[in-house]
């Protein structure tokens, strides 16, 4: 059929096309929703290489053949968009996400394909005229935007990679180069920066994000991306300052309170404990229970943790439920049952070292110093820091009236605290 058209035989092209349309039953009106969902089902040219697919569509216009033409135009635009999307995925998955720059030579090629696709699509659409179906028109406009955005994306990627290896290059120069490609429009650049989360490009994007934020201070996408970068770089204080400046960052972001908790643990344990306890009472951050128990041990506030027993039981966090039940039994003097529950907590996933420390503290508070001595001897042979164990051992010896052993433990504890000569 295409050969006939190339030889100038329009009649042969037309008759062959009509036979194909009849054979594949694509002559009647096609519902827009079906064409959008399955363009390949209705396109006769869609399996050809792009050059021949485009050529065939142009002949349909040249010879004024309306049958099946709209499906072919839609199918071409759909396929071009899908092809470019796959190329971009390849560049990310097999290149940038693995920290490799081997995809760098491919970026100008993807850009050229994007620009060439836009030229072809705009030419065909100018001949076709407006689509009558609103749903189909909206889909085509979306795909054309995606095709154009693919070209912008690889330009931004290329610049970010180069900045990652030459961060000293003036940011104004980079932004000017990008704006040249977008006609001075920052929107496509912002879209790329805000949607892609490639860690490898952070070094190149940090200054660019700041420069764009200066130009567009109210753009939430840029602010969210700056927040994401700060968290990824573990700059917790800066991330928290940004979240305090822009409260919308806290909404739907469970990591905000985790960041705040980390900052407080290193600066104000009391505030960290109150924050975590309050969040857990609201059934949030329950998986941070290790931090809660460690803070409770450091502040001697284990009784307050016990109030969360029903919350953890309702959420079926078994290891914590066993531990809190164990503490309740130890408090009531039921040592054997309490220790059995602690073993069950460890078996369910509660960290063993932390469980031993909790056991020792609880037994000491319940008036069982002899058992604490045995536990401390076990802990001194484990991976637990001896500096955490000796204060318990010293107190247990004293409560047993074993002063000589208490002084020996004190001497060992003081030796640990002395700087090495």
C-alpha positions as CSV (number, residue, x, y, z in Angstrom):
1,X,0.0,0.0,0.0
2,X,2.8,2.4,0.9
3,X,4.8,1.5,-2.1
4,X,1.8,2.3,-4.3
5,X,1.6,5.8,-2.8
6,X,5.3,6.3,-3.2
7,X,4.9,5.5,-6.9
8,X,2.1,8.1,-7.1
9,X,-0.7,5.5,-7.4
10,X,-3.4,7.1,-5.1
11,X,-6.1,4.8,-6.3
12,X,-4.1,1.7,-5.3
13,X,-3.4,3.2,-1.9
14,X,-7.0,4.1,-1.4
15,X,-8.5,0.7,-2.5
16,X,-6.0,-1.2,-0.4
17,X,-6.7,0.9,2.7
18,X,-10.5,0.4,2.3
19,X,-9.9,-3.4,2.0
20,X,-7.8,-3.3,5.2
21,X,-10.4,-1.3,7.1
22,X,-13.2,-3.7,6.0
23,X,-11.1,-6.8,6.9
24,X,-10.3,-5.5,10.4
25,X,-13.8,-4.0,11.0
26,X,-12.6,-0.5,11.8
27,X,-14.7,1.5,9.4
28,X,-17.5,2.4,11.9
29,X,-17.4,5.2,14.5
30,X,-15.1,4.2,17.5
31,X,-16.3,5.2,21.0
32,X,-13.6,7.6,22.4
33,X,-13.3,5.6,25.7
34,X,-12.5,2.5,23.7
35,X,-9.9,4.2,21.5
36,X,-8.3,5.7,24.6
37,X,-8.2,2.4,26.4
38,X,-7.0,0.2,23.5
39,X,-5.5,2.3,20.6
40,X,-3.6,-0.6,19.3
41,X,-6.8,-2.5,18.6
42,X,-8.0,0.1,16.2
43,X,-4.8,1.3,14.5
44,X,-3.8,-0.5,11.3
45,X,-0.5,1.4,11.0
46,X,0.5,1.1,14.7
47,X,2.8,-1.9,14.2
48,X,4.9,-0.2,11.5
49,X,8.1,1.6,12.2
50,X,7.4,5.3,13.1
51,X,8.7,6.6,9.7
52,X,6.1,4.4,7.8
53,X,3.4,5.0,10.4
54,X,3.8,8.8,9.9
55,X,4.0,8.4,6.1
56,X,0.8,6.4,6.0
57,X,-1.1,9.0,8.1
58,X,0.1,11.7,5.7
59,X,-1.2,9.8,2.7
60,X,-4.6,9.4,4.4
61,X,-4.8,13.2,4.5
62,X,-3.3,13.6,1.0
63,X,-5.9,11.3,-0.5
64,X,-8.7,12.7,1.7
65,X,-9.5,9.4,3.3
66,X,-11.4,9.9,6.6
67,X,-12.1,6.2,7.5
68,X,-9.9,5.2,10.5
69,X,-7.8,8.4,10.2
70,X,-8.6,9.7,13.7
71,X,-7.7,6.4,15.3
72,X,-4.4,6.4,13.4
73,X,-3.6,10.0,14.6
74,X,-4.5,9.2,18.2
75,X,-2.5,5.9,18.0
76,X,0.6,7.6,16.7
77,X,0.5,10.3,19.5
78,X,-0.1,7.6,22.1
79,X,2.8,5.5,20.8
80,X,5.3,8.4,20.6
81,X,4.5,9.4,24.2
82,X,4.8,5.8,25.4
83,X,8.2,5.3,23.5
84,X,9.7,8.5,25.1
85,X,8.5,7.4,28.5
86,X,10.3,4.1,28.1
87,X,13.5,5.8,27.0
88,X,13.3,8.1,30.1
89,X,12.7,5.1,32.4
90,X,15.7,3.4,30.9
91,X,17.8,6.4,31.5
92,X,16.7,6.5,35.2
93,X,16.6,2.9,36.1
94,X,19.7,1.8,34.3
95,X,21.6,5.0,34.7
96,X,21.0,7.7,37.2
97,X,19.3,5.6,39.9
98,X,22.5,3.4,40.0
99,X,24.7,6.5,40.2
100,X,26.0,5.9,36.7
101,X,26.6,8.5,34.0
102,X,26.7,6.0,31.1
103,X,23.2,7.2,30.0
104,X,24.6,10.8,29.4
105,X,25.3,10.3,25.7
106,X,21.7,9.1,25.2
107,X,20.1,12.3,26.6
108,X,20.6,14.5,23.5
109,X,19.2,11.7,21.4
110,X,16.0,11.5,23.6
111,X,15.8,15.3,23.3
112,X,16.0,15.1,19.5
113,X,13.3,12.4,19.4
114,X,11.1,14.6,21.6
115,X,11.5,17.6,19.4
116,X,11.1,15.6,16.2
117,X,7.9,14.0,17.6
118,X,6.5,17.5,18.5
119,X,7.2,18.7,14.9
120,X,5.4,15.7,13.4
121,X,2.4,15.8,15.8
122,X,1.9,19.5,15.4
123,X,2.0,19.2,11.6
124,X,-0.6,16.3,11.6
125,X,-2.9,18.1,14.1
126,X,-2.8,21.3,12.0
127,X,-4.0,19.3,9.0
128,X,-6.5,17.2,11.1
129,X,-8.2,20.2,12.7
130,X,-10.0,20.1,16.1
131,X,-11.2,16.8,17.5
132,X,-14.9,16.7,18.1
133,X,-14.8,14.5,21.2
134,X,-13.8,16.4,24.3
135,X,-12.4,13.4,26.1
136,X,-10.2,12.5,23.1
137,X,-9.0,16.1,22.7
138,X,-8.0,16.3,26.4
139,X,-6.1,13.1,26.2
140,X,-4.2,14.2,23.1
141,X,-3.4,17.5,24.7
142,X,-2.1,15.6,27.8
143,X,0.1,13.4,25.6
144,X,1.5,16.3,23.5
145,X,2.4,18.0,26.8
146,X,4.1,14.8,28.0
147,X,6.1,14.5,24.7
148,X,7.3,18.1,25.0
149,X,8.1,17.6,28.7
150,X,10.3,14.6,27.9
151,X,12.6,16.8,25.9
152,X,12.7,19.4,28.7
153,X,13.3,16.6,31.3
154,X,16.4,15.3,29.6
155,X,17.8,18.8,29.3
156,X,17.4,19.3,33.0
157,X,18.8,15.9,33.7
158,X,21.9,16.7,31.6
159,X,22.5,20.0,33.4
160,X,22.0,18.4,36.8
161,X,24.5,15.6,36.0
162,X,27.0,18.2,34.9
163,X,26.5,20.3,38.0
164,X,26.9,17.2,40.2
165,X,30.4,16.9,38.8
166,X,31.1,20.7,38.6
167,X,29.1,22.3,41.5
168,X,31.2,25.4,41.4
169,X,29.7,26.4,38.1
170,X,27.5,29.5,38.6
171,X,23.9,28.6,39.2
172,X,22.7,31.6,37.2
173,X,24.5,30.1,34.2
174,X,22.8,26.8,34.6
175,X,19.4,28.4,35.0
176,X,19.9,30.6,31.9
177,X,20.8,27.6,29.8
178,X,17.6,25.7,30.9
179,X,15.4,28.8,30.3
180,X,16.8,29.0,26.8
181,X,15.4,25.6,26.1
182,X,12.0,26.3,27.7
183,X,11.5,29.8,26.2
184,X,12.0,31.4,29.6
185,X,9.3,29.3,31.2
186,X,10.3,27.9,34.6
187,X,7.2,25.6,34.9
188,X,8.7,22.6,32.9
189,X,11.9,22.9,35.0
190,X,10.0,22.9,38.3
191,X,7.9,19.9,37.2
192,X,11.0,17.8,36.5
193,X,12.7,18.8,39.8
194,X,9.6,18.2,41.9
195,X,8.6,14.9,40.4
196,X,11.9,13.0,40.1
197,X,13.5,11.7,43.2
198,X,17.0,10.6,42.0
199,X,19.5,10.8,44.8
200,X,22.4,10.9,42.4
201,X,21.2,14.4,41.2
202,X,20.9,16.0,44.6
203,X,24.4,17.6,44.3
204,X,23.3,19.3,41.1
205,X,19.8,20.2,42.1
206,X,20.3,21.8,45.5
207,X,21.4,25.3,44.3
208,X,18.9,25.1,41.4
209,X,16.0,24.5,43.8
210,X,17.1,27.5,45.9
211,X,17.4,29.7,42.9
212,X,13.9,28.7,41.6
213,X,12.4,29.0,45.1
214,X,13.7,32.6,45.2
215,X,11.9,33.3,41.9
216,X,8.8,31.4,42.9
217,X,8.6,31.6,46.8
218,X,5.0,30.3,47.0
219,X,5.5,27.1,44.9
220,X,4.7,24.2,47.2
221,X,6.4,21.7,44.8
222,X,9.8,23.4,45.2
223,X,9.4,23.7,49.0
224,X,8.5,20.0,49.3
225,X,11.5,19.0,47.2
226,X,13.8,21.2,49.3
227,X,12.4,19.5,52.4
228,X,12.9,16.0,50.8
229,X,16.6,16.9,50.0
230,X,17.3,18.1,53.5
231,X,15.8,14.9,55.0
232,X,17.7,12.7,52.6
233,X,21.0,14.5,53.5
234,X,20.1,14.0,57.2
235,X,20.1,17.8,57.8
236,X,17.3,17.4,60.4
237,X,17.6,20.8,62.0
238,X,17.3,22.6,58.6
239,X,14.4,20.3,57.6
240,X,12.6,21.1,60.8
241,X,13.2,24.9,60.4
242,X,11.7,24.7,56.9
243,X,8.7,22.7,58.2
244,X,8.1,25.4,60.9
245,X,8.3,28.1,58.2
246,X,5.9,26.2,55.9
247,X,3.3,24.3,58.1
248,X,1.8,22.4,55.1
249,X,4.9,20.3,55.1
250,X,3.8,18.7,58.3
251,X,0.5,17.6,56.9
252,X,0.5,13.9,55.8
253,X,4.2,13.6,56.5
254,X,4.8,11.2,59.3
255,X,8.5,11.8,59.0
256,X,8.2,15.3,60.4
257,X,7.6,14.0,63.9
258,X,10.4,11.5,63.5
259,X,12.8,14.3,62.6
260,X,11.6,16.3,65.5
261,X,12.1,13.3,67.8
262,X,15.6,12.7,66.6
263,X,16.5,16.3,67.2
264,X,15.0,16.2,70.7
265,X,16.6,12.9,71.7
266,X,20.0,14.5,71.3
267,X,19.1,17.8,73.0
268,X,16.1,17.4,75.4
269,X,15.2,13.8,76.4
270,X,12.3,15.0,78.6
271,X,10.7,16.8,75.6
272,X,11.5,13.8,73.4
273,X,9.7,11.4,75.8
274,X,6.7,13.7,76.1
275,X,6.4,14.0,72.3
276,X,6.7,10.3,71.7
277,X,4.3,9.4,74.6
278,X,1.7,11.9,73.2
279,X,2.0,10.6,69.7
280,X,1.6,7.0,70.8
281,X,-1.5,7.9,72.9
282,X,-3.0,9.1,69.6
283,X,-1.9,5.7,68.1
284,X,0.9,7.3,66.0
285,X,4.6,6.4,65.8
286,X,4.0,3.1,67.6
287,X,6.9,1.5,65.7
288,X,9.2,3.8,67.5
289,X,8.7,1.9,70.8
290,X,12.4,1.2,71.2
291,X,13.0,4.9,71.5
292,X,10.2,5.2,74.0
293,X,11.6,2.4,76.3
294,X,15.1,3.8,76.1
295,X,13.9,7.3,77.0
296,X,11.8,5.9,79.8
297,X,14.8,4.0,81.2
298,X,17.0,7.1,81.1
299,X,14.3,9.3,82.8
300,X,13.0,6.6,85.2
301,X,9.5,7.0,83.7
302,X,8.6,3.4,82.9
303,X,5.3,3.6,84.9
304,X,4.0,6.1,82.3
305,X,4.8,3.7,79.4
306,X,2.5,1.1,81.0
307,X,-0.5,3.2,80.3
308,X,0.0,2.4,76.6
309,X,-0.7,-1.4,77.1
310,X,-4.2,-1.3,75.5
311,X,-3.0,0.8,72.6
312,X,-0.3,-1.7,71.6
313,X,-2.6,-4.7,72.2
314,X,-5.3,-3.1,69.9
315,X,-2.7,-2.6,67.2
316,X,-1.4,-6.2,67.7
317,X,2.2,-5.2,68.3
318,X,2.8,-8.4,70.2
319,X,6.3,-7.9,71.4
320,X,5.4,-4.6,73.2
321,X,2.2,-6.0,74.6
322,X,4.1,-8.9,76.2
323,X,6.7,-6.5,77.6
324,X,4.1,-4.2,79.2
325,X,2.2,-7.2,80.6
326,X,5.5,-8.4,82.0
327,X,6.1,-5.0,83.7
328,X,2.7,-5.2,85.2
329,X,3.3,-8.6,86.7
330,X,6.8,-7.7,88.0
331,X,5.2,-4.6,89.7
332,X,2.8,-6.9,91.5
333,X,5.6,-9.2,92.6
334,X,4.8,-12.0,90.2
335,X,8.4,-12.5,89.2
336,X,8.2,-15.9,87.5
337,X,5.3,-14.9,85.3
338,X,6.8,-11.5,84.5
339,X,10.1,-13.0,83.4
340,X,8.3,-15.6,81.3
341,X,6.5,-12.8,79.5
342,X,9.8,-11.0,78.9
343,X,11.1,-14.1,77.2
344,X,8.0,-14.2,75.1
345,X,8.5,-10.5,74.2
346,X,12.1,-11.3,73.0
347,X,10.8,-14.3,71.1
348,X,8.3,-12.0,69.3
349,X,11.0,-9.6,68.2
350,X,11.7,-7.2,71.2
351,X,15.4,-6.4,71.3
352,X,17.1,-8.7,73.8
353,X,19.6,-6.2,75.2
354,X,16.9,-3.6,75.8
355,X,14.7,-6.3,77.4
356,X,17.5,-7.3,79.8
357,X,17.9,-3.6,80.8
358,X,14.2,-3.2,81.4
359,X,14.1,-6.4,83.4
360,X,16.9,-5.3,85.6
361,X,15.4,-1.9,86.3
362,X,12.0,-3.4,87.0
363,X,13.3,-6.1,89.3
364,X,15.3,-3.5,91.2
365,X,12.2,-1.3,91.6
366,X,10.2,-4.3,92.7
367,X,12.7,-5.2,95.4
368,X,14.6,-8.2,93.9
369,X,18.3,-7.0,94.0
370,X,19.6,-10.6,94.0
371,X,18.0,-11.4,90.7
372,X,19.4,-8.0,89.3
373,X,23.0,-9.1,90.2
374,X,22.5,-12.2,88.1
375,X,21.1,-10.3,85.2
376,X,23.9,-7.7,85.4
377,X,26.5,-10.4,85.3
378,X,24.8,-11.8,82.1
379,X,24.6,-8.3,80.6
380,X,28.3,-7.6,81.2
381,X,29.1,-10.6,79.0
382,X,26.8,-9.3,76.3
383,X,27.1,-6.5,73.7
384,X,25.5,-4.0,76.1
385,X,27.8,-1.0,77.1
386,X,29.2,-1.8,80.6
387,X,28.7,1.8,81.5
388,X,24.9,1.2,81.4
389,X,25.1,-1.9,83.5
390,X,27.4,-1.0,86.4
391,X,25.1,1.6,88.0
392,X,22.4,-1.1,88.3
393,X,24.9,-3.6,89.7
394,X,26.3,-1.1,92.2
395,X,22.8,-0.3,93.5
396,X,21.9,-4.0,93.7
397,X,25.0,-4.9,95.7
398,X,24.2,-2.0,98.1
399,X,20.6,-3.1,98.6
400,X,22.0,-6.6,99.4
401,X,24.4,-5.1,101.9
402,X,27.4,-6.3,99.9
403,X,29.4,-3.1,100.2
404,X,32.8,-4.5,99.3
405,X,31.5,-5.8,95.9
406,X,29.7,-2.5,95.4
407,X,33.0,-0.6,95.8
408,X,34.7,-3.0,93.4
409,X,32.0,-2.3,90.8
410,X,32.3,1.4,91.4
411,X,36.0,1.2,90.8
412,X,35.4,-0.7,87.5
413,X,32.8,1.9,86.5
414,X,35.1,4.8,87.2
415,X,37.9,3.1,85.3
416,X,35.6,3.0,82.3
417,X,34.9,6.7,82.5
418,X,38.5,7.7,82.7
419,X,40.1,8.8,79.4
420,X,42.8,6.6,78.1
421,X,46.3,7.7,78.9
